Amino acid sequence: MNERPARLILRIIALIATVTFTFPVKAQGLNLIRDAETEHALRIYSTPIFQAAGISPQSVRIFIVNDKSLNAFVTSGNRMFINTGLLTTAKTPSEVIGVIAHETGHLAGGHVAFRGDSVDKAIVTNIASYLLGIGAAIATGKGEAAGVIIGAGQSLALRNFLSYTRQQEAAADQAAVKYLRATGQTAEGLRDFMGVLRGQEVLLSQNQDPYLRSHPLSQQRYNFLDNEVSKSPYSGKPDSPEIVQLHKRIVAKLVGFLESSAKVLRKYPSEDISQEGRYARAISYYRSTDIDNALREIDSLLADYPNDPYFLELKGQILFEFARGKEAAPYLQKAVELAPDAAPIKTLYVRVLIEENNPEKDSIALEHIQSILAQEPNNPGVWRQAAIVHGRRGDKGMTSLALAEAAYGRGKYAEAVIQSERARELLPKGSPAWLRASDLNGAADRKEKKRKNN
């Protein structure tokens, strides 16, 4: 390990990839997961904050990190990362919203600009391009998916890279208070979250949550937030029942997917017939391959909430992974209709359609693939699905182009060069697809040469 620290940081970040819920998780690993419902909730929390900060919500990508510790951070290029541990530990949605407001203060204040364009490019090509978009725990059988792990994990180099000065922290707090006030909210949640961290200050650094290590906390910061809460006209205003229930569902879902069955049943015992209790148990039973109980719980939810896209998604996911794809299709079709912008749900539906190996279903799948790629053009998993459909239809040129896109998104630049060159030979010269293959060929060739030189 005689690389310079800056290059080590780039190598760490370049290894981050977005995967589905991952079991088990290596202790030092940093895994990114996709879940349409959690992403939707975070959008509801964050959109008013981004707008108050003068940041386009569409310009910010939010990533969910599968890590039990309390942490959230932003990087250049308007990327925000939130740990599952923060989401499940937060007692109220306002605590999560407060942290989002604080992190937005770092973005708006340009506190990540010093990290440099080279780091931003590494993130763009090695995180955003790795969006597999295949929903929660649907990569391989029984919900177990092998993810790409950062070998160095949250190492000292990465922690230092993500750290802020006390002056930046104070500025982000002030900005957060401003954004919260502008959206009719108080800093109560952020203050309470900081109060939880305050109790860790006496711990050795290796036992502290990463948020405290990278975001220096001081008594002055806590006092500032507490003073702002006392002055705010919105103090004591409860979160709306809808937001509270949304938070309960997110917590239940994450606990169901990420914790042991025993822990799930302790938190949500069988006599708990709440929406979130049934949800957590349905997921936990599904993970334990207890399909009868899983279906019983999800069916009870669908009886009460027949038009909930995320309950429909889970029912379809369970059926699909237990080799009942034809039964799964109607549930996923309805889920897509109810949540047309939820790329993870749509991607699962595409997998179900492709598995039927039916020309008519392949045509429907291709329409959805094009829709997903309009949202996530660098999604290698979906490009692989596109290659399957084009291959079945006998379109060799588009098959090669899709394989080139997938390889480029995975950072396999030599393979992207080969496939894009093949696409250029097969596609009509001058067509949009041919022009894209040409551009991709040049970009992949430059990336591969740079990789070899480094």
N, C-alpha and C positions, 0 to 999 in steps of 0.2 A: 504494500500500500504506500508507494512513494509518489503518488500523484499529488499535485498541488491542491490545496483546499478548495479553490474555486472549481477546479475540474471535478473533484470528488463530489461537490454539491450538485453539479450538473448531472453527474452519473447517477446520484441518488434519485434526483427528480425524474430523470429519463426512464427510470425503471418503474415509475408509478403507472398502473394500468387500471382501467375501470372494469370491474367484474361484477358478477351477480353476488348475492349473499354467499359467503364462503364459510365452509365448515371442514375441518377446524381452522382456526386462525393462529398462525405462529405468533408467539408472544412479542417478538420484536418487529413484526411485519406491519405495514401500513397498506390496508386494502380499501379500495374505493368500490362502492356498491351502487346499483341502480334499483330504485323502487319508485314507480309512478306516483303512488299515494304520498309518500314522504316528500318527494320532490314537489308535488302539488302543494302540500301544506307549507313547505318552506317558501314557495312563491307567494302564497297568501300572506305569510308573515313579512316577507322582505319587500314586496313591490311598493307599498306606500313609503317605506323607509328610503328605498332607492330614489323614488320620485322626489321626496323631500330634499334629498341630497343633490338633486339635479343630475342624477345618473339614469340613463335608460335601463329599465329592468331587463330588456332583451339583451343588453350588452354584458350582463353579469352571468357567468356560469357558476352554479352552486353544485359542489361535489359532497357526497356523504362518505365519510371515512369510517370504516368498520373498526372502531377502537373504543374500548370501555373508558378510557381516561377522558377527563374534561379538557376539551381543546376546540379551538376554532382559529382559523387564520386566513389571510388573503395573500394573494401573490399578484405580481404585475400581470396585465392583461385582463383585469377585472374577473379574477377567479377566487371564489370563496369556498373554503373547506370547513365542514362542520362534523365533529365526531358523533358517532351514535351514543357514546357515553354522556355527552352533554345533553343530547335530546332525551335520553331516558332518565337522567338524574334531575333535570329541571322539573320543579314542582308545578310550575305554571307556564303557559305559553309566553307570558310576558318576559320571563327570564330568557327564553330563547330569542325573542324579539329584541330584547335589550342587548344581547351579545351581537346579534346581527347589526344593530344600529352602531355599536362600537366599532365593529370590523368595517362597516361602511365608512365610518369616520377615517379609518386608515386609508381606504381607497380614495375617498374624496380629497384627503389631505396630501396625497402623493407620497405616502410614507413607504411605499414599496418600490418607488421609481429607482432608488439607489441600487437595486438588485441587478439592473442592467438588461439591455435588449437580448443578450445571449441567453440569459436565464428565461426570459419571456418566450423566446423562440423554442427553447427546449420544452417548456410547458405546453406550448401550442401543439407541437408535433408529437409529443410523447404522452400527453394526458388527454387533451381534447380529441385527438385522432384515435384514441383507444376506446371510445365510447361504444361498447358492444350493444347497449340498448336492449338487453334481453330479459328485463324484468327481474324480479326477486327469485333467486334460486331455481333457475330453469335451464342452466347450461347443460348439466348431465344428470343422469338418473338420481332419483330420490333427493333432489335438491342439493347435492354435494358437487361443488364446482371448485376445481383447482385454480387459484388466482395467481397473478404475478405478485411477488412479494418483494419489498425493498429489503435487501439483505442487511443493510445498515440500520433499518428501522428509523425510529426517531432519535438518531444519533446526535452527539454533541454538535457536529458540524451543521446538521440540519436545524437544530434548535437555535444555534447562533445565527444562522442565516435568516430565521424567521423572527428574531427578537427585535424589540423596539426599545427606544429610549424612554425615560420617564416623561420627558417633555412631549414626545409623540403620544404617549398613553394619555396624558392629561388633555391634549388637543383632541384626541379621538373621543374621550369622555364628553368634552364640551360639545363636540359635533353631535354625538349620540343624543344628548339631552335636547339639543335643538331639533333634531329630526323627530324625536318622540313627541315633543311638544307640538310640532307642526302637524302631526298625525293624530292629535287628540289623545296621546298616551303619556304616561309618566315613566320616569327612570327607576321606578320601584323594582322592577324585575332585574335590571342591570345591577342595582345596588344589592339586592338580595343574592344575586349570583356572586358578586364580589365578596359578600359576607361569607359565603361558603368557602371561597378561596382564602380569605383572611385566616381561617382556622388552620391552614396548611403552612403558614409562613414559618412556623417553628420546626417544620420537618426538614430533614436533609433533602437536598435538591433532587436526588434520585427517587425520592418517595413523593415528591410533589407532582400534582397534575401538570402536564405540559403547558397549559394555558398560563399558569402562574410563572413558570420558568421563562416563557417568551414574552409575557406581558407584565412587566414589573408593577407590583401593587404597592401602594403606600397609604398611610393613614390619611394623608391629605386628599388622595383620590377618593377614598371611601367617604370622607367627610363632605367633600364637594357633592357627591351624588346624594348623600343623605340630606344635605341642605336643599338641594334642588327638589327632592321629593317633598320636603316639608313646605316648599313654596308653590309647588305645582297645583294648578286648579283641577288637575286630573287625578291627583293622589286619592287612593281609596276606591277609584273607579274599577269595578271588577271586569275581568275579561268576559267577552260575550259568551253565552252558553255554547254557541256554535264553535267558537275557537277552542274553548275548553274541551269539548267533545272530540274535536279534531286532534288535539294534543294527546288525549287519552288513547285514541286509536293508534296514533303513531307509536306511542310507548308500547302499547300491547303488541303491535306488529313486530317491532324490533325485538322485544323480549321473546316473543314466540319464535322468531327465526334464529336468534342469536344465543339464547340461554338453554340450559338443559331442561328436559321435560319435568324433572323434579322441581326445579326452580320455578318454572312456568306455573305448575299446579299449586305451588305454595302461594304464589302471588295472585293467581286466578283460580281458586278451587272450583270444583264441579258445581257447587251450589251458587256460584256467582253467575247469574243469568244476564248480566249487563252486556251491552253491545261489545265493549272492549274485552270482557272476560271470555265470551264465546269466541271472539276473533282470535285471541291469543291461543286458546286451547285448540281451535281448528288448525292453526298453523303448526303448533307443537305436535299434535297427533299426526299431521301430514309428514312432518320431518321424521317422526318415529315409524313411518310406514304403517300406521294404524289407520288405514283408509276408511274403515267403517265409521269410527268415531269422528274422524276429520270431516267426512261428508255429513254426518249427523249435525255437527256444530255449524258448518257453513250453510247447510240447508235451512237450519232454524233462523239464521240471519237473513237469508234470501226470502224466507217466508214473511219476515217483517219489513225487509228493505229490498224489494225485488228489482229496483232500478239503481242499485248502488254499483258503480262500475268496478270498484275494487273487490267487493265480495264476489261479483261475477268473474273477475279475473282469477281470484283464488280458486273458485270452483273449477274453472277451465284448466288452471295449472295443475290441480290435483288429478283431474281426469286424464290429462295429457301425459303426465309423468307416470301414470299407472297404466299406460298403453290403451287408453280409451279416448284416442284423439277425435274420432267422429262424434262422440258424445260431448267433447270439450268445445268443439267448434261453435255451436250456437251461443254458448255462454260468452265466449271471447268475442264473437261477432257483435253481440249486444253491448259488451263492455266497450268495444271500439266505437260504436255508434254513440254511446253516452259520454265517452271521454276521447274525442277524436284527436286531441293533441298529445295524448299520453303515448309517447314512442315505445316505452317498454312493453305496454299491453299490446300495442299493434305488432311489435316484433314477435311476441309469443304467438299471436294469431297467425302471423306469416309462417312460423315454424309448423304450426298445426296444418295449415293449408298445403305447404310443401310436402309434408309427410304423406299426404293422401296420394301424391304422384298422379294427379289428374289434370289434364291440360286446361280444363275450365277453371279449376282451383288455382292453377299456376298463374293464370291471367289475373285473377283477383289478387293473388299474392304480389304480383309485380306492381300492380297499382298501389298497394300499400307500401311496398318497398320504396317506390318513387316518392311517396308522401313522407316517409321517414327520412329519406336522404335529403329532402328539401329542408328538414329541420336539422339534421345531423349529417352533413355531407362527408364527414371524415370517419364515419362509423364502419370499421372493418368487418364486424360481424354481419351487418346488413349487406355490405358489398359481397360477402361470401354467399349469402342467400340469393342475391341477384345473379351471381355466377351460376348457381344451380339451376335457376329458372331459365336463364338464357341458354344454358347448355342443353336442357331438355327440349327447348324450342329450336335447337339446331343453329343458333346464331353464334357462330364461333368468334366473330369479331367482338361482339358485346360481352361474351364470356371472358375473353382475354382482358378486355378493358376493366371489367368488374374485378377480376383477379388482381390486376395491376393496382387498382384503387385499394383493395383489401391489403395487399402486401405493403403498399406505401403507408397506409394507416398503422400497420403493425411495426413500421420501421425496418421492413425487409426490402431495402432499396435495390439490391441487386436483382431480386426476384421481380420487383416492380419494373425495372428496366427491361427485363426479358419479356414480361407479359405485355407491357405497353408497346414495345416494338412489334410484337406479334399482332397486337390489335391494329397498329398502323398498316400492317400488310394486308389485313383482312377487311378493314372498314373502308367504305367509299371515301376516296381522297377528297378532302375539303369539307366533308360533313362535320357537324358539331362534335360527334363522337370521335372522329379522326383527329380533329383539332385538340380535343381534350387529351387523347392518347399522346399526341405530340408534346403538349405542355407537360404532361405527367412524366413522359420519358426524359425530358430535359431536367425536370426538377429532381427526379429519382437519381439520375446520373450524377448531378451535382452533389446530392446528399451522400451517395456512395463514395465518390471521390474524397469528399471531406471526411467521411468516416475512416477511410483508409489512411488519410494523411494524419489523422489524430491518433 
